[in-house]
């Protein structure tokens, strides 16, 4: 985190709402992309972002180390995404726990394949490959061990590879 951002965090913790808004503008693309890949539905994404921004503003004084603002805010976002998933009992194109096959007539892109993964694989893959977080940061965000994050990334990649090969046959199995 650069000096300017650290200063904004310090001001935001002191109650400066304009500094908090400037911080959000720095991270909004990453946060939006993360929420979009987890929740898919634009309305859910908007709800998650709004709740994240509100909780972040209300709880910024709880941030212990200013340099971890980004990780801290992302953790709030992930928790909001999980809350929406729990509340709505569905996410992406499949309801939770649904196993089966989806026939695609043509052209399934990578984002669609990721959106079909179980949430426990989709979140780490999204944070690592799309949002650029390190394994250590992901473990902090998700409150998991680094080895668990590595395992979820490996298994998620294996499912993606399997589904990419199945895509050529027009079917995605076992998600």
Buried (B, 14 or more C-beta within 10 A) or exposed (E): BEEEBEEBBEBBBEEBEEBBEBBBEBBEEBBBBBBBBBBBBEEBBEBBBEBBBEBBBEEBEEBEEBEBBBBBBBBBBBBBBBEBBEEBEBBBEBEEEEEEEBEEEEEBEEEBBBBBBBBEBBBBBBBBBBBEBEBEBBBBBBEBEEEBBBBBBEBBBEBBEBBEEBBEEEEBEEB
